[in-house]
Amino acid sequence: MAMLNGKPEDEPLHSGEIYHLWTYLYNTKGSLVSMQVFINHSGDNDLKAFFEDLLESGFTQEVQQVETLLKETGIRLPPAPPDRPNVEVQDIPAGARFNDPELAVLVQKELMTGKVLCSYIMGISIREDIREMFGDFHNQKEENEVKLLQIMKDKGWLTLPPLNIK
């Protein structure tokens, strides 16, 4: 097949790759906004610094890489929700504010589901560059999840299920 010439960037995307790249980008743009909200709600300096790093070195870079790939292949980009303004945590009413342990669990869930989705996209892709990109995303999410887990342990926010000790 002439289209599959060994140069991944020259190979066309199949419909599954297009769909999942587009939806991944759409959802990651939403995650950027969620992280902005979580940063506003966080009162813990360590957690806030982790969120800011995750926003910049994680989600923002992923958006840029997937956008570049879609632009190069002529695929229309999904819309992005508007950025959220920065606010001070004390300006958010107590009943409307997320607590730091709740924020940590929400971000942990985002990282876990993101790893599953990255694995799925790697599995359906025939282009090596896409497989490699999502493998990198998966590894980065794993590293960030380990960092978050350590923060949760250090702060005493980790809730364990019952242990079976005999």
C-alpha positions as CSV (number, residue, x, y, z in Angstrom):
1,M,0.0,0.0,0.0
2,A,1.7,3.2,-1.2
3,M,0.0,5.3,1.5
4,L,1.8,3.4,4.3
5,N,5.3,4.3,3.2
6,G,7.1,4.1,6.6
7,K,6.9,7.9,7.2
8,P,4.1,8.2,9.8
9,E,3.6,11.9,9.2
10,D,2.8,11.3,5.5
11,E,0.2,8.5,6.3
12,P,-3.4,9.5,6.4
13,L,-5.3,9.3,9.6
14,H,-8.1,6.8,9.8
15,S,-11.5,7.7,11.1
16,G,-10.9,6.3,14.5
17,E,-7.7,8.3,14.9
18,I,-9.4,11.5,13.8
19,Y,-12.4,11.0,16.1
20,H,-10.3,10.2,19.2
21,L,-7.7,12.9,18.6
22,W,-10.5,15.5,18.2
23,T,-12.4,14.3,21.3
24,Y,-9.2,14.0,23.3
25,L,-8.3,17.6,22.4
26,Y,-11.9,18.8,23.2
27,N,-11.8,17.1,26.6
28,T,-8.3,18.2,27.4
29,K,-9.3,21.8,26.7
30,G,-12.1,21.3,29.2
31,S,-9.6,19.9,31.7
32,L,-7.5,23.1,31.3
33,V,-10.4,25.2,32.5
34,S,-11.2,22.7,35.3
35,M,-7.6,23.0,36.5
36,Q,-7.9,26.8,36.5
37,V,-11.0,26.4,38.8
38,F,-9.2,23.9,41.0
39,I,-6.2,26.2,41.4
40,N,-8.6,29.0,42.5
41,H,-10.2,26.7,45.1
42,S,-7.0,25.2,46.5
43,G,-5.8,26.5,49.8
44,D,-2.9,24.1,50.2
45,N,0.4,25.5,48.7
46,D,1.8,22.1,47.7
47,L,-1.4,21.1,46.0
48,K,-1.7,24.4,44.3
49,A,1.9,24.2,43.0
50,F,1.2,20.7,41.7
51,F,-1.9,21.9,39.9
52,E,-0.1,24.8,38.3
53,D,2.7,22.5,37.1
54,L,0.2,19.9,35.8
55,L,-1.6,22.7,34.0
56,E,1.5,24.0,32.3
57,S,3.6,20.9,31.8
58,G,0.8,18.5,31.3
59,F,-2.5,19.6,29.8
60,T,-1.2,22.7,28.0
61,Q,1.5,20.7,26.3
62,E,-0.9,17.9,25.3
63,V,-3.3,20.5,23.8
64,Q,-0.5,22.0,21.8
65,Q,0.8,18.7,20.4
66,V,-2.6,17.4,19.4
67,E,-3.6,20.7,17.9
68,T,-0.5,20.8,15.8
69,L,-1.2,17.3,14.5
70,L,-4.8,18.1,13.7
71,K,-3.8,21.3,12.0
72,E,-1.2,19.6,9.9
73,T,-3.8,17.1,8.7
74,G,-6.4,19.7,7.9
75,I,-8.9,18.7,10.7
76,R,-11.0,21.5,12.2
77,L,-10.2,22.1,15.8
78,P,-12.8,21.8,18.6
79,P,-13.9,24.8,20.5
80,A,-12.4,25.7,23.8
81,P,-14.2,27.0,26.8
82,P,-13.2,30.4,28.0
83,D,-10.4,30.7,30.6
84,R,-11.4,31.4,34.2
85,P,-10.2,34.4,36.0
86,N,-7.9,34.1,39.0
87,V,-9.5,34.5,42.4
88,E,-8.4,34.2,45.9
89,V,-9.6,31.1,47.8
90,Q,-11.0,33.3,50.6
91,D,-13.3,35.1,48.1
92,I,-15.1,31.8,47.4
93,P,-18.0,31.2,49.8
94,A,-17.4,28.2,52.1
95,G,-20.4,26.4,50.9
96,A,-19.4,26.7,47.2
97,R,-15.7,25.9,47.7
98,F,-14.1,22.5,47.0
99,N,-11.9,21.2,49.8
100,D,-8.3,20.3,49.0
101,P,-8.8,16.5,49.6
102,E,-11.8,16.6,47.2
103,L,-9.8,18.5,44.6
104,A,-7.0,15.9,44.9
105,V,-9.4,13.0,44.3
106,L,-11.0,14.8,41.3
107,V,-7.6,15.3,39.7
108,Q,-6.5,11.8,40.5
109,K,-9.6,10.5,38.7
110,E,-8.8,12.8,35.7
111,L,-5.3,11.3,35.5
112,M,-6.5,7.7,35.9
113,T,-9.2,8.0,33.2
114,G,-6.7,9.9,31.0
115,K,-4.3,7.0,31.2
116,V,-7.0,4.6,30.1
117,L,-7.9,6.8,27.2
118,C,-4.3,7.2,26.1
119,S,-3.9,3.4,26.2
120,Y,-7.0,3.0,24.0
121,I,-5.8,5.6,21.5
122,M,-2.4,3.9,21.3
123,G,-4.2,0.6,20.6
124,I,-6.4,1.8,17.8
125,S,-3.7,3.9,16.1
126,I,-1.8,2.6,13.1
127,R,0.5,5.7,12.9
128,E,3.6,5.2,15.0
129,D,3.9,8.9,15.8
130,I,0.4,9.0,17.4
131,R,1.1,5.8,19.4
132,E,4.4,7.4,20.6
133,M,2.7,10.7,21.5
134,F,0.0,9.0,23.5
135,G,2.5,6.7,25.1
136,D,4.4,9.8,26.3
137,F,1.1,11.3,27.5
138,H,0.3,8.1,29.4
139,N,3.8,8.1,31.1
140,Q,3.5,11.7,32.0
141,K,0.0,11.1,33.6
142,E,1.5,8.2,35.6
143,E,4.3,10.3,36.9
144,N,1.9,13.1,37.9
145,E,-0.4,10.6,39.5
146,V,2.5,9.3,41.6
147,K,3.3,12.8,42.7
148,L,-0.3,13.5,43.6
149,L,-0.5,10.3,45.5
150,Q,2.5,11.3,47.6
151,I,1.0,14.7,48.3
152,M,-2.2,12.9,49.4
153,K,-0.3,10.6,51.7
154,D,1.8,13.4,53.2
155,K,-1.3,15.5,53.9
156,G,-3.3,12.6,55.3
157,W,-6.0,12.9,52.6
158,L,-5.7,9.3,51.3
159,T,-8.7,7.3,52.3
160,L,-8.0,3.6,52.3
161,P,-10.5,0.8,51.8
162,P,-10.8,-1.7,54.7
163,L,-7.6,-3.8,55.0
164,N,-7.7,-7.6,55.2
165,I,-5.2,-8.4,57.9
166,K,-5.3,-12.0,59.3
